Amino acid sequence: MTTTPSTTIVSNLRSLTSSTSNTLRSAGAAGMDVAGMLPLALSKANELKACLTLIVRAVDAADGNLQTLDNILASLT
């Protein structure tokens, strides 16, 4: 399985356009609010970045997780 960098995920979320009426109708029939879910996904990605920023500020420099958290934050920029 290949992985997609989070920078690509966030960039793709930002570049989404409105769904077609067929997509909205089909998703609506399945009980999904696609028009609402797509902006929500971007807001959650931004929320993740904000939460990680707060965590990094509190992590001790000797903590082994600091570098990993910094790498995740850098990829979300």
C-alpha positions in Angstrom: 0.0 0.0 0.0 1.3 3.4 -0.9 0.9 6.5 1.3 -0.1 10.0 0.3 1.8 12.8 2.0 -0.4 15.0 4.2 0.6 18.0 2.2 -1.0 16.4 -0.8 -4.1 15.6 1.2 -4.5 19.2 2.5 -3.7 20.7 -0.9 -6.3 18.5 -2.6 -8.9 19.3 0.0 -8.3 23.0 -0.6 -8.7 22.6 -4.4 -12.0 20.7 -4.3 -14.8 22.2 -6.3 -18.5 21.8 -5.8 -19.8 18.3 -6.5 -22.1 17.6 -9.4 -25.8 17.3 -8.9 -25.6 13.6 -9.7 -23.0 13.1 -7.0 -25.1 15.0 -4.5 -28.2 13.1 -5.4 -26.5 9.8 -5.2 -24.8 10.6 -1.9 -28.0 12.0 -0.5 -29.9 8.8 -1.4 -27.2 6.9 0.7 -27.7 9.4 3.6 -24.5 11.3 3.0 -24.1 15.1 3.0 -21.2 15.3 0.6 -21.6 19.1 0.2 -21.2 19.5 3.9 -18.6 16.7 4.5 -15.9 18.1 2.1 -15.5 21.5 3.8 -15.7 19.7 7.1 -12.8 17.5 6.1 -10.7 20.6 5.4 -11.6 22.2 8.6 -10.7 19.0 10.5 -7.3 19.0 8.8 -6.8 22.6 9.9 -7.9 21.7 13.4 -5.4 18.8 13.5 -2.7 21.3 12.6 -3.8 23.6 15.4 -3.9 20.8 17.9 -0.5 19.5 17.0 1.0 23.0 17.2 -0.3 23.2 20.8 1.1 19.8 21.6 4.5 20.6 20.2 4.8 23.7 22.3 4.3 21.5 25.4 6.6 18.6 24.4 10.0 18.5 26.1 13.0 18.7 23.8 14.2 15.4 25.1 10.9 13.7 24.2 11.4 11.3 21.3 8.0 12.3 19.8 9.0 15.9 19.2 10.7 15.2 15.9 7.8 13.1 14.7 5.3 15.8 15.6 7.5 18.4 13.9 7.6 16.3 10.8 3.8 15.9 10.8 3.3 19.6 11.3 5.8 20.4 8.5 3.8 18.1 6.1 0.5 19.9 7.0 1.8 23.3 6.0 
